[in-house]
Amino acid sequence: MQQQHPIYALLSVVNSPSAAADLVTRATSSPDLFTFAYLLRSPALIQHLQAGDQTKKYVDLLRLFASGTWQDYTANQSSLPALTEAQTTKLKQLSLISLASKSHTLPYSTLLSELSLPDVRALAALVVSCIYANLISATLDTREELVHVSAVTAGRDVVDKSDMSRLKGVIDTWASRCAETIDDLNNQARKVREKAIRESKEVKEYNRTVEMINKQLMAPGAKDAAKDTPGVDDASEAMDIDETSPMSDSSIGTKKRKQRTVS
């Protein structure tokens, strides 16, 4: 559980605004911490941050990482602490989670714009980092220039009522995807059933045709029909003539014996 992250152990030693701000910086820079509601619910941490003139903005920074996006940061950059490279990467990863929760197909152009990325190579590196961090499951379609998101495995924090509205939108989107998937599976199943029925009918028709032909061949009148075939009787008569012909071998042999007797 992320509630057991080592960063949270430092809450017990925070005793000043500067220490509280340092803790927020560490948390938002950590490569394996992506939820921050637990820190926002720490009264001691928030009190220390609000006690210093230069540390008040760290409360807003923490809220930004909990439920905001990169676009929120660029719109309010002047009132927020400057981000380190690690924080910048983290916030863009979190922003990608938010975008992936709204749509499972993300054009490169949208991501490049929303995340202020310089090129496709940087975009690919960010997407891959999210995949390896087990934040999303996605593939890069370089031909169509799309990121196909199959699952969002890490969610954003719910901090206030506006986040509830965002969460409702995410759930509605997820439910819509499920309904589309079910409809697609039902359509595929229907097509498979229809194909099976067609093939079954064709097989039955073929078997009926074969059975009918076999019955016709095995019928009693089939042999009589064969006798009526031209050439069959003529061949039989020819055979009879050959057997009784005077010129047969047996007749010739008898004549020769008689001639020898007379001599």
PyRosetta script that sets phi, psi and omega in degrees:
from pyrosetta import init, pose_from_sequence

init()
pose = pose_from_sequence("MQQQHPIYALLSVVNSPSAAADLVTRATSSPDLFTFAYLLRSPALIQHLQAGDQTKKYVDLLRLFASGTWQDYTANQSSLPALTEAQTTKLKQLSLISLASKSHTLPYSTLLSELSLPDVRALAALVVSCIYANLISATLDTREELVHVSAVTAGRDVVDKSDMSRLKGVIDTWASRCAETIDDLNNQARKVREKAIRESKEVKEYNRTVEMINKQLMAPGAKDAAKDTPGVDDASEAMDIDETSPMSDSSIGTKKRKQRTVS")
pose.set_psi(1, 141.2)
pose.set_omega(1, 179.7)
pose.set_phi(2, -69.6)
pose.set_psi(2, -18.3)
pose.set_omega(2, 177.7)
pose.set_phi(3, -66.0)
pose.set_psi(3, -16.2)
pose.set_omega(3, 178.4)
pose.set_phi(4, -99.0)
pose.set_psi(4, 13.0)
pose.set_omega(4, -179.6)
pose.set_phi(5, -61.5)
pose.set_psi(5, 142.6)
pose.set_omega(5, -178.3)
pose.set_phi(6, -56.8)
pose.set_psi(6, -27.4)
pose.set_omega(6, 179.2)
pose.set_phi(7, -59.0)
pose.set_psi(7, -37.1)
pose.set_omega(7, -176.4)
pose.set_phi(8, -66.4)
pose.set_psi(8, -23.7)
pose.set_omega(8, 178.6)
pose.set_phi(9, -66.0)
pose.set_psi(9, -22.5)
pose.set_omega(9, -178.9)
pose.set_phi(10, -76.8)
pose.set_psi(10, -12.3)
pose.set_omega(10, 179.0)
pose.set_phi(11, -58.5)
pose.set_psi(11, -32.9)
pose.set_omega(11, -176.3)
pose.set_phi(12, -71.6)
pose.set_psi(12, -16.5)
pose.set_omega(12, -177.7)
pose.set_phi(13, -108.2)
pose.set_psi(13, 2.3)
pose.set_omega(13, 177.4)
pose.set_phi(14, -73.4)
pose.set_psi(14, 119.7)
pose.set_omega(14, -176.6)
pose.set_phi(15, -135.4)
pose.set_psi(15, 13.2)
pose.set_omega(15, 179.9)
pose.set_phi(16, -157.8)
pose.set_psi(16, 162.1)
pose.set_omega(16, 177.5)
pose.set_phi(17, -59.0)
pose.set_psi(17, -40.5)
pose.set_omega(17, -179.4)
pose.set_phi(18, -66.0)
pose.set_psi(18, -39.0)
pose.set_omega(18, 178.0)
pose.set_phi(19, -66.4)
pose.set_psi(19, -37.0)
pose.set_omega(19, 178.3)
pose.set_phi(20, -66.6)
pose.set_psi(20, -41.6)
pose.set_omega(20, 178.8)
pose.set_phi(21, -65.7)
pose.set_psi(21, -38.5)
pose.set_omega(21, 177.9)
pose.set_phi(22, -63.6)
pose.set_psi(22, -39.3)
pose.set_omega(22, 178.3)
pose.set_phi(23, -63.5)
pose.set_psi(23, -42.4)
pose.set_omega(23, 178.2)
pose.set_phi(24, -62.5)
pose.set_psi(24, -41.9)
pose.set_omega(24, 178.7)
pose.set_phi(25, -62.5)
pose.set_psi(25, -42.4)
pose.set_omega(25, 178.5)
pose.set_phi(26, -64.2)
pose.set_psi(26, -43.5)
pose.set_omega(26, -177.6)
pose.set_phi(27, -64.8)
pose.set_psi(27, -43.4)
pose.set_omega(27, -177.2)
pose.set_phi(28, -78.0)
pose.set_psi(28, -9.7)
pose.set_omega(28, 177.0)
pose.set_phi(29, -100.4)
pose.set_psi(29, -17.5)
pose.set_omega(29, -176.3)
pose.set_phi(30, -62.0)
pose.set_psi(30, 129.7)
pose.set_omega(30, -175.8)
pose.set_phi(31, -72.9)
pose.set_psi(31, -11.1)
pose.set_omega(31, -176.9)
pose.set_phi(32, -122.7)
pose.set_psi(32, 20.7)
pose.set_omega(32, 177.9)
pose.set_phi(33, -124.0)
pose.set_psi(33, 120.1)
pose.set_omega(33, -173.3)
pose.set_phi(34, -128.3)
pose.set_psi(34, 5.5)
pose.set_omega(34, 174.9)
pose.set_phi(35, -128.2)
pose.set_psi(35, 142.6)
pose.set_omega(35, -170.8)
pose.set_phi(36, -133.4)
pose.set_psi(36, 6.3)
pose.set_omega(36, -179.9)
pose.set_phi(37, -62.2)
pose.set_psi(37, -33.7)
pose.set_omega(37, -179.4)
pose.set_phi(38, -61.4)
pose.set_psi(38, -39.2)
pose.set_omega(38, 178.1)
pose.set_phi(39, -70.4)
pose.set_psi(39, -38.3)
pose.set_omega(39, 179.7)
pose.set_phi(40, -65.9)
pose.set_psi(40, -24.2)
pose.set_omega(40, -179.4)
pose.set_phi(41, -90.4)
pose.set_psi(41, 7.4)
pose.set_omega(41, 178.2)
pose.set_phi(42, -91.3)
pose.set_psi(42, 104.4)
pose.set_omega(42, -178.5)
pose.set_phi(43, -56.8)
pose.set_psi(43, -40.6)
pose.set_omega(43, -177.6)
pose.set_phi(44, -63.1)
pose.set_psi(44, -43.6)
pose.set_omega(44, -179.4)
pose.set_phi(45, -63.1)
pose.set_psi(45, -47.7)
pose.set_omega(45, -178.3)
pose.set_phi(46, -64.1)
pose.set_psi(46, -39.7)
pose.set_omega(46, 178.9)
pose.set_phi(47, -62.5)
pose.set_psi(47, -42.8)
pose.set_omega(47, 178.7)
pose.set_phi(48, -64.5)
pose.set_psi(48, -41.9)
pose.set_omega(48, -179.5)
pose.set_phi(49, -64.0)
pose.set_psi(49, -42.2)
pose.set_omega(49, -177.8)
pose.set_phi(50, -75.4)
pose.set_psi(50, -13.0)
pose.set_omega(50, -178.8)
pose.set_phi(51, -78.4)
pose.set_psi(51, -20.3)
pose.set_omega(51, -179.2)
pose.set_phi(52, -107.2)
pose.set_psi(52, 140.1)
pose.set_omega(52, -179.5)
pose.set_phi(53, -63.4)
pose.set_psi(53, -35.5)
pose.set_omega(53, -177.7)
pose.set_phi(54, -89.1)
pose.set_psi(54, -7.4)
pose.set_omega(54, -176.6)
pose.set_phi(55, -108.5)
pose.set_psi(55, -6.2)
pose.set_omega(55, 179.3)
pose.set_phi(56, -59.4)
pose.set_psi(56, -36.8)
pose.set_omega(56, -176.9)
pose.set_phi(57, -68.3)
pose.set_psi(57, -13.0)
pose.set_omega(57, 177.5)
pose.set_phi(58, -73.0)
pose.set_psi(58, -20.9)
pose.set_omega(58, 173.5)
pose.set_phi(59, -66.8)
pose.set_psi(59, -44.2)
pose.set_omega(59, 178.0)
pose.set_phi(60, -66.5)
pose.set_psi(60, -35.6)
pose.set_omega(60, 177.3)
pose.set_phi(61, -62.7)
pose.set_psi(61, -42.3)
pose.set_omega(61, 178.9)
pose.set_phi(62, -64.4)
pose.set_psi(62, -40.3)
pose.set_omega(62, 176.7)
pose.set_phi(63, -64.6)
pose.set_psi(63, -38.0)
pose.set_omega(63, 179.1)
pose.set_phi(64, -59.9)
pose.set_psi(64, -46.8)
pose.set_omega(64, -179.0)
pose.set_phi(65, -71.9)
pose.set_psi(65, -24.8)
pose.set_omega(65, 179.8)
pose.set_phi(66, -72.5)
pose.set_psi(66, -43.4)
pose.set_omega(66, -173.9)
pose.set_phi(67, -144.5)
pose.set_psi(67, 2.0)
pose.set_omega(67, -178.7)
pose.set_phi(68, -91.9)
pose.set_psi(68, -174.9)
pose.set_omega(68, -178.6)
pose.set_phi(69, -133.1)
pose.set_psi(69, 174.2)
pose.set_omega(69, 177.9)
pose.set_phi(70, -61.8)
pose.set_psi(70, -36.0)
pose.set_omega(70, 178.2)
pose.set_phi(71, -64.6)
pose.set_psi(71, -36.3)
pose.set_omega(71, 176.1)
pose.set_phi(72, -63.7)
pose.set_psi(72, -38.8)
pose.set_omega(72, 179.8)
pose.set_phi(73, -66.1)
pose.set_psi(73, -46.7)
pose.set_omega(73, -178.4)
pose.set_phi(74, -64.4)
pose.set_psi(74, -30.5)
pose.set_omega(74, 179.5)
pose.set_phi(75, -75.9)
pose.set_psi(75, -22.5)
pose.set_omega(75, -177.0)
pose.set_phi(76, -126.3)
pose.set_psi(76, 26.6)
pose.set_omega(76, -173.5)
pose.set_phi(77, -59.5)
pose.set_psi(77, -34.9)
pose.set_omega(77, -176.7)
pose.set_phi(78, -67.4)
pose.set_psi(78, -23.8)
pose.set_omega(78, -178.0)
pose.set_phi(79, -103.0)
pose.set_psi(79, 10.1)
pose.set_omega(79, -179.0)
pose.set_phi(80, -122.4)
pose.set_psi(80, 155.9)
pose.set_omega(80, 176.2)
pose.set_phi(81, -63.7)
pose.set_psi(81, 150.4)
pose.set_omega(81, 176.2)
pose.set_phi(82, -65.9)
pose.set_psi(82, 141.7)
pose.set_omega(82, -177.4)
pose.set_phi(83, -92.5)
pose.set_psi(83, 142.5)
pose.set_omega(83, 171.8)
pose.set_phi(84, -78.0)
pose.set_psi(84, 173.7)
pose.set_omega(84, 178.4)
pose.set_phi(85, -62.6)
pose.set_psi(85, -41.0)
pose.set_omega(85, 179.3)
pose.set_phi(86, -64.8)
pose.set_psi(86, -41.1)
pose.set_omega(86, 178.5)
pose.set_phi(87, -66.0)
pose.set_psi(87, -38.6)
pose.set_omega(87, 179.0)
pose.set_phi(88, -61.7)
pose.set_psi(88, -46.7)
pose.set_omega(88, 178.3)
pose.set_phi(89, -62.0)
pose.set_psi(89, -43.5)
pose.set_omega(89, -179.2)
pose.set_phi(90, -61.5)
pose.set_psi(90, -45.7)
pose.set_omega(90, -178.0)
pose.set_phi(91, -66.0)
pose.set_psi(91, -35.8)
pose.set_omega(91, 177.8)
pose.set_phi(92, -69.7)
pose.set_psi(92, -35.6)
pose.set_omega(92, 174.8)
pose.set_phi(93, -63.0)
pose.set_psi(93, -45.2)
pose.set_omega(93, 179.1)
pose.set_phi(94, -64.2)
pose.set_psi(94, -36.8)
pose.set_omega(94, 178.4)
pose.set_phi(95, -66.5)
pose.set_psi(95, -37.0)
pose.set_omega(95, 177.3)
pose.set_phi(96, -64.4)
pose.set_psi(96, -37.3)
pose.set_omega(96, 175.8)
pose.set_phi(97, -59.6)
pose.set_psi(97, -45.8)
pose.set_omega(97, -179.8)
pose.set_phi(98, -61.7)
pose.set_psi(98, -43.1)
pose.set_omega(98, 179.7)
pose.set_phi(99, -66.1)
pose.set_psi(99, -40.6)
pose.set_omega(99, -179.7)
pose.set_phi(100, -67.9)
pose.set_psi(100, -26.1)
pose.set_omega(100, 178.5)
pose.set_phi(101, -72.8)
pose.set_psi(101, -21.2)
pose.set_omega(101, -178.3)
pose.set_phi(102, -93.2)
pose.set_psi(102, -29.4)
pose.set_omega(102, -178.0)
pose.set_phi(103, -149.1)
pose.set_psi(103, 138.5)
pose.set_omega(103, -179.6)
pose.set_phi(104, -89.7)
pose.set_psi(104, -3.0)
pose.set_omega(104, 175.2)
pose.set_phi(105, -127.3)
pose.set_psi(105, 113.6)
pose.set_omega(105, -174.2)
pose.set_phi(106, -117.9)
pose.set_psi(106, 115.9)
pose.set_omega(106, 177.8)
pose.set_phi(107, -66.8)
pose.set_psi(107, 145.9)
pose.set_omega(107, 176.8)
pose.set_phi(108, -55.3)
pose.set_psi(108, -42.4)
pose.set_omega(108, -175.7)
pose.set_phi(109, -60.5)
pose.set_psi(109, -39.8)
pose.set_omega(109, 179.1)
pose.set_phi(110, -65.4)
pose.set_psi(110, -44.9)
pose.set_omega(110, -178.5)
pose.set_phi(111, -67.7)
pose.set_psi(111, -39.9)
pose.set_omega(111, 178.6)
pose.set_phi(112, -61.1)
pose.set_psi(112, -38.5)
pose.set_omega(112, -179.4)
pose.set_phi(113, -75.5)
pose.set_psi(113, -49.3)
pose.set_omega(113, -175.7)
pose.set_phi(114, -65.1)
pose.set_psi(114, -31.5)
pose.set_omega(114, -175.0)
pose.set_phi(115, -106.5)
pose.set_psi(115, 5.7)
pose.set_omega(115, 178.6)
pose.set_phi(116, 51.5)
pose.set_psi(116, 49.3)
pose.set_omega(116, 179.8)
pose.set_phi(117, -94.6)
pose.set_psi(117, 142.7)
pose.set_omega(117, -174.6)
pose.set_phi(118, -72.7)
pose.set_psi(118, -32.7)
pose.set_omega(118, -176.2)
pose.set_phi(119, -159.7)
pose.set_psi(119, 176.5)
pose.set_omega(119, -178.0)
pose.set_phi(120, -65.1)
pose.set_psi(120, -32.8)
pose.set_omega(120, 179.2)
pose.set_phi(121, -61.8)
pose.set_psi(121, -42.1)
pose.set_omega(121, 178.1)
pose.set_phi(122, -67.1)
pose.set_psi(122, -36.7)
pose.set_omega(122, 177.3)
pose.set_phi(123, -63.7)
pose.set_psi(123, -46.2)
pose.set_omega(123, 179.5)
pose.set_phi(124, -60.1)
pose.set_psi(124, -40.9)
pose.set_omega(124, 179.5)
pose.set_phi(125, -63.2)
pose.set_psi(125, -40.0)
pose.set_omega(125, 179.8)
pose.set_phi(126, -67.4)
pose.set_psi(126, -44.5)
pose.set_omega(126, 179.7)
pose.set_phi(127, -62.0)
pose.set_psi(127, -44.2)
pose.set_omega(127, 179.6)
pose.set_phi(128, -62.9)
pose.set_psi(128, -39.6)
pose.set_omega(128, 178.7)
pose.set_phi(129, -62.8)
pose.set_psi(129, -36.2)
pose.set_omega(129, 177.8)
pose.set_phi(130, -69.0)
pose.set_psi(130, -37.3)
pose.set_omega(130, 178.8)
pose.set_phi(131, -65.6)
pose.set_psi(131, -46.1)
pose.set_omega(131, -178.7)
pose.set_phi(132, -69.3)
pose.set_psi(132, -25.5)
pose.set_omega(132, 176.6)
pose.set_phi(133, -83.9)
pose.set_psi(133, 2.9)
pose.set_omega(133, 179.7)
pose.set_phi(134, 60.8)
pose.set_psi(134, 38.4)
pose.set_omega(134, 177.1)
pose.set_phi(135, -92.6)
pose.set_psi(135, -36.8)
pose.set_omega(135, 178.8)
pose.set_phi(136, -143.1)
pose.set_psi(136, 162.7)
pose.set_omega(136, 168.0)
pose.set_phi(137, -115.0)
pose.set_psi(137, 121.7)
pose.set_omega(137, -173.9)
pose.set_phi(138, -156.3)
pose.set_psi(138, 163.0)
pose.set_omega(138, 174.9)
pose.set_phi(139, -131.5)
pose.set_psi(139, 151.2)
pose.set_omega(139, 179.0)
pose.set_phi(140, -99.7)
pose.set_psi(140, 121.7)
pose.set_omega(140, 177.1)
pose.set_phi(141, -100.8)
pose.set_psi(141, 94.2)
pose.set_omega(141, -175.0)
pose.set_phi(142, -70.2)
pose.set_psi(142, -28.7)
pose.set_omega(142, -179.5)
pose.set_phi(143, -69.8)
pose.set_psi(143, -48.3)
pose.set_omega(143, -179.1)
pose.set_phi(144, -89.0)
pose.set_psi(144, -5.9)
pose.set_omega(144, -178.7)
pose.set_phi(145, 56.4)
pose.set_psi(145, 56.0)
pose.set_omega(145, 179.6)
pose.set_phi(146, -134.5)
pose.set_psi(146, 151.0)
pose.set_omega(146, 169.6)
pose.set_phi(147, -107.7)
pose.set_psi(147, 116.9)
pose.set_omega(147, 179.8)
pose.set_phi(148, -95.9)
pose.set_psi(148, 115.0)
pose.set_omega(148, -178.0)
pose.set_phi(149, -98.1)
pose.set_psi(149, 119.1)
pose.set_omega(149, 179.0)
pose.set_phi(150, -93.7)
pose.set_psi(150, -23.0)
pose.set_omega(150, 179.0)
pose.set_phi(151, -163.7)
pose.set_psi(151, 146.8)
pose.set_omega(151, 172.1)
pose.set_phi(152, -109.7)
pose.set_psi(152, 108.3)
pose.set_omega(152, -172.4)
pose.set_phi(153, -94.1)
pose.set_psi(153, -5.0)
pose.set_omega(153, 177.2)
pose.set_phi(154, -131.6)
pose.set_psi(154, 131.8)
pose.set_omega(154, -179.1)
pose.set_phi(155, -101.0)
pose.set_psi(155, 170.9)
pose.set_omega(155, 176.2)
pose.set_phi(156, -95.4)
pose.set_psi(156, 162.4)
pose.set_omega(156, -179.6)
pose.set_phi(157, -72.7)
pose.set_psi(157, 150.7)
pose.set_omega(157, 171.9)
pose.set_phi(158, -105.2)
pose.set_psi(158, 110.1)
pose.set_omega(158, -173.0)
pose.set_phi(159, -105.0)
pose.set_psi(159, -45.2)
pose.set_omega(159, -178.0)
pose.set_phi(160, -141.5)
pose.set_psi(160, -170.2)
pose.set_omega(160, -175.7)
pose.set_phi(161, -63.6)
pose.set_psi(161, -34.3)
pose.set_omega(161, 178.5)
pose.set_phi(162, -63.6)
pose.set_psi(162, -33.6)
pose.set_omega(162, 177.2)
pose.set_phi(163, -70.5)
pose.set_psi(163, -29.8)
pose.set_omega(163, 175.9)
pose.set_phi(164, -63.3)
pose.set_psi(164, -40.4)
pose.set_omega(164, 177.3)
pose.set_phi(165, -64.0)
pose.set_psi(165, -41.4)
pose.set_omega(165, 177.6)
pose.set_phi(166, -63.7)
pose.set_psi(166, -42.4)
pose.set_omega(166, 180.0)
pose.set_phi(167, -63.7)
pose.set_psi(167, -39.0)
pose.set_omega(167, 177.0)
pose.set_phi(168, -61.4)
pose.set_psi(168, -41.2)
pose.set_omega(168, 178.0)
pose.set_phi(169, -62.5)
pose.set_psi(169, -39.8)
pose.set_omega(169, 178.6)
pose.set_phi(170, -64.1)
pose.set_psi(170, -43.4)
pose.set_omega(170, 180.0)
pose.set_phi(171, -65.3)
pose.set_psi(171, -41.0)
pose.set_omega(171, 178.3)
pose.set_phi(172, -62.3)
pose.set_psi(172, -41.1)
pose.set_omega(172, 178.4)
pose.set_phi(173, -63.8)
pose.set_psi(173, -42.9)
pose.set_omega(173, 179.2)
pose.set_phi(174, -63.0)
pose.set_psi(174, -42.4)
pose.set_omega(174, 179.1)
pose.set_phi(175, -64.3)
pose.set_psi(175, -38.7)
pose.set_omega(175, 178.6)
pose.set_phi(176, -64.2)
pose.set_psi(176, -40.8)
pose.set_omega(176, 177.7)
pose.set_phi(177, -62.4)
pose.set_psi(177, -42.7)
pose.set_omega(177, 179.0)
pose.set_phi(178, -61.0)
pose.set_psi(178, -43.1)
pose.set_omega(178, -180.0)
pose.set_phi(179, -63.7)
pose.set_psi(179, -41.7)
pose.set_omega(179, 178.4)
pose.set_phi(180, -63.7)
pose.set_psi(180, -41.1)
pose.set_omega(180, 179.5)
pose.set_phi(181, -64.6)
pose.set_psi(181, -42.5)
pose.set_omega(181, 178.8)
pose.set_phi(182, -63.1)
pose.set_psi(182, -43.9)
pose.set_omega(182, 178.1)
pose.set_phi(183, -61.0)
pose.set_psi(183, -42.3)
pose.set_omega(183, -180.0)
pose.set_phi(184, -64.4)
pose.set_psi(184, -42.7)
pose.set_omega(184, 178.5)
pose.set_phi(185, -64.7)
pose.set_psi(185, -39.5)
pose.set_omega(185, 178.1)
pose.set_phi(186, -64.1)
pose.set_psi(186, -40.2)
pose.set_omega(186, 178.7)
pose.set_phi(187, -65.0)
pose.set_psi(187, -41.6)
pose.set_omega(187, 178.4)
pose.set_phi(188, -64.7)
pose.set_psi(188, -41.8)
pose.set_omega(188, 178.6)
pose.set_phi(189, -63.4)
pose.set_psi(189, -40.0)
pose.set_omega(189, 178.5)
pose.set_phi(190, -62.7)
pose.set_psi(190, -43.8)
pose.set_omega(190, 179.6)
pose.set_phi(191, -63.3)
pose.set_psi(191, -38.9)
pose.set_omega(191, 178.5)
pose.set_phi(192, -64.9)
pose.set_psi(192, -42.9)
pose.set_omega(192, 178.5)
pose.set_phi(193, -63.1)
pose.set_psi(193, -43.9)
pose.set_omega(193, -179.8)
pose.set_phi(194, -62.6)
pose.set_psi(194, -40.6)
pose.set_omega(194, 177.9)
pose.set_phi(195, -64.8)
pose.set_psi(195, -41.4)
pose.set_omega(195, 179.4)
pose.set_phi(196, -63.7)
pose.set_psi(196, -39.4)
pose.set_omega(196, 179.0)
pose.set_phi(197, -65.0)
pose.set_psi(197, -43.4)
pose.set_omega(197, 179.2)
pose.set_phi(198, -61.9)
pose.set_psi(198, -45.3)
pose.set_omega(198, -179.3)
pose.set_phi(199, -66.0)
pose.set_psi(199, -36.3)
pose.set_omega(199, 178.0)
pose.set_phi(200, -63.9)
pose.set_psi(200, -42.5)
pose.set_omega(200, 178.3)
pose.set_phi(201, -63.1)
pose.set_psi(201, -41.1)
pose.set_omega(201, 179.7)
pose.set_phi(202, -64.5)
pose.set_psi(202, -40.4)
pose.set_omega(202, 179.1)
pose.set_phi(203, -65.9)
pose.set_psi(203, -43.2)
pose.set_omega(203, 178.6)
pose.set_phi(204, -62.5)
pose.set_psi(204, -41.4)
pose.set_omega(204, 179.4)
pose.set_phi(205, -65.2)
pose.set_psi(205, -40.6)
pose.set_omega(205, 177.7)
pose.set_phi(206, -63.1)
pose.set_psi(206, -45.1)
pose.set_omega(206, 179.8)
pose.set_phi(207, -63.7)
pose.set_psi(207, -38.5)
pose.set_omega(207, 177.6)
pose.set_phi(208, -63.7)
pose.set_psi(208, -40.0)
pose.set_omega(208, 179.7)
pose.set_phi(209, -65.3)
pose.set_psi(209, -44.5)
pose.set_omega(209, 178.9)
pose.set_phi(210, -63.0)
pose.set_psi(210, -42.1)
pose.set_omega(210, 180.0)
pose.set_phi(211, -64.2)
pose.set_psi(211, -39.6)
pose.set_omega(211, 179.4)
pose.set_phi(212, -65.2)
pose.set_psi(212, -41.3)
pose.set_omega(212, 178.9)
pose.set_phi(213, -65.7)
pose.set_psi(213, -41.5)
pose.set_omega(213, 179.4)
pose.set_phi(214, -63.2)
pose.set_psi(214, -40.4)
pose.set_omega(214, 178.1)
pose.set_phi(215, -63.2)
pose.set_psi(215, -40.4)
pose.set_omega(215, 179.1)
pose.set_phi(216, -64.4)
pose.set_psi(216, -38.8)
pose.set_omega(216, 179.8)
pose.set_phi(217, -70.8)
pose.set_psi(217, -31.2)
pose.set_omega(217, -177.5)
pose.set_phi(218, -91.1)
pose.set_psi(218, -1.6)
pose.set_omega(218, -178.1)
pose.set_phi(219, -68.3)
pose.set_psi(219, 149.3)
pose.set_omega(219, -178.3)
pose.set_phi(220, -56.7)
pose.set_psi(220, -35.7)
pose.set_omega(220, -177.4)
pose.set_phi(221, -77.9)
pose.set_psi(221, -1.2)
pose.set_omega(221, -177.6)
pose.set_phi(222, -67.2)
pose.set_psi(222, -37.0)
pose.set_omega(222, -179.8)
pose.set_phi(223, -69.6)
pose.set_psi(223, -41.9)
pose.set_omega(223, 177.8)
pose.set_phi(224, -61.1)
pose.set_psi(224, -36.2)
pose.set_omega(224, 178.9)
pose.set_phi(225, -65.7)
pose.set_psi(225, -33.4)
pose.set_omega(225, 179.4)
pose.set_phi(226, -66.8)
pose.set_psi(226, -32.4)
pose.set_omega(226, 179.7)
pose.set_phi(227, -66.7)
pose.set_psi(227, -29.9)
pose.set_omega(227, 179.8)
pose.set_phi(228, -76.4)
pose.set_psi(228, -2.5)
pose.set_omega(228, -179.6)
pose.set_phi(229, -72.9)
pose.set_psi(229, 126.8)
pose.set_omega(229, -178.1)
pose.set_phi(230, -56.7)
pose.set_psi(230, 135.2)
pose.set_omega(230, 176.1)
pose.set_phi(231, 99.2)
pose.set_psi(231, -21.2)
pose.set_omega(231, -177.0)
pose.set_phi(232, -71.3)
pose.set_psi(232, -51.7)
pose.set_omega(232, -179.5)
pose.set_phi(233, -65.5)
pose.set_psi(233, -38.7)
pose.set_omega(233, -179.8)
pose.set_phi(234, -60.0)
pose.set_psi(234, -40.1)
pose.set_omega(234, 179.5)
pose.set_phi(235, -65.5)
pose.set_psi(235, -38.2)
pose.set_omega(235, 179.6)
pose.set_phi(236, -65.3)
pose.set_psi(236, -44.4)
pose.set_omega(236, 179.6)
pose.set_phi(237, -62.9)
pose.set_psi(237, -36.7)
pose.set_omega(237, 179.9)
pose.set_phi(238, -64.1)
pose.set_psi(238, -37.1)
pose.set_omega(238, 179.1)
pose.set_phi(239, -66.3)
pose.set_psi(239, -40.9)
pose.set_omega(239, 179.4)
pose.set_phi(240, -63.3)
pose.set_psi(240, -41.8)
pose.set_omega(240, -178.8)
pose.set_phi(241, -63.0)
pose.set_psi(241, -41.0)
pose.set_omega(241, -179.2)
pose.set_phi(242, -64.2)
pose.set_psi(242, -35.2)
pose.set_omega(242, -177.1)
pose.set_phi(243, -71.3)
pose.set_psi(243, -34.0)
pose.set_omega(243, -176.2)
pose.set_phi(244, -105.2)
pose.set_psi(244, 7.0)
pose.set_omega(244, -176.5)
pose.set_phi(245, -68.2)
pose.set_psi(245, 140.3)
pose.set_omega(245, 178.4)
pose.set_phi(246, -60.7)
pose.set_psi(246, -22.0)
pose.set_omega(246, -177.4)
pose.set_phi(247, -91.3)
pose.set_psi(247, 10.8)
pose.set_omega(247, 178.3)
pose.set_phi(248, -70.6)
pose.set_psi(248, 163.5)
pose.set_omega(248, -176.8)
pose.set_phi(249, -59.0)
pose.set_psi(249, -39.2)
pose.set_omega(249, -177.4)
pose.set_phi(250, -67.3)
pose.set_psi(250, -39.1)
pose.set_omega(250, -180.0)
pose.set_phi(251, -66.5)
pose.set_psi(251, -41.4)
pose.set_omega(251, -179.8)
pose.set_phi(252, -63.9)
pose.set_psi(252, -40.4)
pose.set_omega(252, -179.9)
pose.set_phi(253, -64.1)
pose.set_psi(253, -38.1)
pose.set_omega(253, -179.7)
pose.set_phi(254, -65.3)
pose.set_psi(254, -42.2)
pose.set_omega(254, 180.0)
pose.set_phi(255, -62.9)
pose.set_psi(255, -42.5)
pose.set_omega(255, -179.8)
pose.set_phi(256, -63.4)
pose.set_psi(256, -37.9)
pose.set_omega(256, 179.8)
pose.set_phi(257, -65.0)
pose.set_psi(257, -42.3)
pose.set_omega(257, 179.3)
pose.set_phi(258, -61.7)
pose.set_psi(258, -39.9)
pose.set_omega(258, -179.5)
pose.set_phi(259, -64.0)
pose.set_psi(259, -41.4)
pose.set_omega(259, -179.1)
pose.set_phi(260, -65.5)
pose.set_psi(260, -35.2)
pose.set_omega(260, -179.6)
pose.set_phi(261, -66.0)
pose.set_psi(261, -43.5)
pose.set_omega(261, -179.0)
pose.set_phi(262, -63.4)
pose.set_psi(262, -40.6)
pose.set_omega(262, 179.9)
pose.set_phi(263, -64.0)
pose.dump_pdb("model.pdb")
